[in-house]
Amino acid sequence: MKRCVTAVVGCKWGDEGKGKIASLVTKDSQFVIRATGGSNAGHTVIYNGKKLALHLVPGGITYPNKIGIIGPGTVIDPKVLLDEITLLKNSGVTDIEERLKISGRAHVVFPWHKNLDELHEKVKENPIGTTKRGIGPTYSDKATRKGVRIYDLLLPVDELEKKIREDVFLHNQLFLANNMEECVVDSKEFATIFSEYGKLLKPYVTDILPILMDAVSNNNGIVIEGAQAYRLDNDDGEYPDVTSSHPVASGCLLGASLPPQSLKIVIGVDKAYNTRVGNGPFPTELPSSIDKNGNLITGKTMLEGDVIRELGHEYGATTGRPRRCGWMDAVMLRNAKYACGVDVLCINHLDTLGEIGRKLGYIKICVDYYYMGKVIHYYPDDTNLTHQIPEPIYVTIEGGWKIDKSMRDFFSLPESAKEFIRIVEKASEIPVKFVGIGPANDDIIEIF
């Protein structure tokens, strides 16, 4: 079996710029796949000078002649997907009908899943801070074997109605019990609406397995464009502040219908500083003007975290929420190396980190933790038990740097920027292969 798959995975909590590096490596591949998550992901790519925020369609499809696949491990909001297809067409991306393939086994996100998402958040003492896109409830229906799949949208409307009726039976009782009568689902109404979505999506829906079998046999390049990230994995992340799927490399292979023997390389992606949206531990988080609900507090003096957020434009591509910001955590990268099998790193926003350092006068990198009375070199999984968050041990670089467009290789970078990369490599035990130095797709230095 040919090893032809490149998996691009996030190493922390998402928003690392996976779409950018996935688009870059797609140039040398024929296929690009979204394998996990749903429209809670937001990957921004630059096409013809225009920013395209994509949530379901893999960004690599913007390259001519590349085949984009949405795998069975995803959950799909048909309206969001159809809007993205229209956006791509209107932006000048050609041959979408021929080049986009949707697995009929992927599950469908319905409006009631979003209502359930809000209800679940409302009744929790400590809400997770989900995107409220209905992702978790859709995966829940999938796990209880009553979910509706994309294939089902192609059935006669009466058969689709029967599946919807079975899916919402308990949900409707839950809505009624919580005085949410307006959310009670009329299965006939939604069968009619989503049957129409099915007709629009039918040209794209297919069995992706024979396509991928041929691709692996012929050694065609395949890129998996990961969604979310390692620390949001349902098993490996900081449960319960996680997503509902498995964005680690092995989960991506499963969600893409690809065998483990086909994996060639795992590219881990991180920012030169770190960010997180929603609740959950964040050891290197810096003080900032965000309240406990994730809203900006106006009128306050800018704090360290605010400086990073404003210079990095750190607001969620999907939600617009301000992100929590902090220094690079290289220890957590070391965990990602083992959990995701990361072979090489891509560090984005090296240019932004330089500007942050110039503004603050220093840059910090977490290289160890102090936890429960000792120094450790990994992120512990018992923090819920100990009620302790690891305390970062930092290495500090004085000042910052400025990167201009003439710097196209590692040796042309400022010495302090190269020092930062070397510190991260040593602490994480992962070689840095790519460095992002700007917003455009090709603003990446490849280190040989």
Disulfide bonds with the S-S distance in Angstrom:
none
